[in-house]
Amino acid sequence: MATDSTPDAPGLCFGSVAEAYDRGRPGYPRAAVAWLAGEQPLSVLELGAGTGKLTEHLVALGHDVHATDPDPRMLDRLGTRLPELRVSQTSAEDIPAADATYDLVIAADADAWFDADKALPEIARVLKRGGTFAVVRNVRDERIPWVKRLGNLIGHHATGAGVGEAIDSSPYFGPADETAVKHWQVIDRSSVQDLARSLPDIAALDRAGQDAKVGEVLAFYDDFGRGMDGMQLPWVTECFRAVVGIQPKTIRQEPTPASGTPAAEPAVEAAPEELVGEDTVPVALAPAVEPPADDDSGMLLIDFR
């Protein structure tokens, strides 16, 4: 756990405020989740699951979900929400799963922390043929003046338009489809403090810095005279999804020959396969290493039940 003198790395600052994150962050509209994941049961890998605000909808829709996060403190909090769920501590850049394992890989408000050059090929690798990568983001609707004023205090959201562009420019996925759903979060004097503490720029501060910023937010809230009645904070949930087009394969590692044994030909990294219509067209004539059917032996996952 980080201290005031040893701050968390970017993307790992939320664990220190996991409870505030869980109480203060908005959820996701069920309609948005249904658009992203569909309503037919799928095998789903969630990256950066946090405290499970998206996860609970995926489970409720009947999907077989494996939730991951790089921060064990967030997974602990998720475990209180969904105690029977499979969870693992892992990152998007190094997914310990066999090739072609999942129908859907999804990330909610977490992709901004990914190293895209490493994460996108990993995501493509673990997706099944025809599988989907989906991203969802909650963005405050700052077209409303008071919401923009709040953003001046706690930081403005970057719109997610760049997500679709990043997916479209990736060689691993087809064009991204997108949609948006508007919803409202009821906040009061208590939850607005949790919301502020859960934001990365504030969560990364030491305790004194956090308290000072939260004091500014409370003064702003009290200025509106809402008191315990609360107010409705408008959000736009931006959704993106794209079908995998090229699936990298796991590199095949050959054992080192014993002394005096003729060396084998060097191992060749299996080439990606490009999916064109119903046909699979090899990009190069290198052998791919396929995982055994219905075998979990390639899943080196850490269970935090």
Secondary structure, 3 states (H helix, E strand, C coil): CCCCCCCCCCCCCHHHHHHHHHHHCCCCCHHHHHHHHCCCCCEEEEECCCCCCCHHHHHHCCCEEEEEECCHHHHHHHHHHCCCCEEEECECCECCCCCCCEEEEEEECCHHHCCHHHHHHHHHHHEEEEEEEEEEEEEECCCCHHHHHHHHHHCCCCCCHHHHHHHHHCCCECCCEEEEEEEEEEECCCHHHHHHHCCHHHHCCCHHHHHHHHHHHHHHHHHCCCHHHCEEEEEEEEEEEEEECEECCCCCCCCCCCCCCCCCCCCCCCCCEEEECCEEEECCCCCCCCCCCCCHHHCCCCCCC
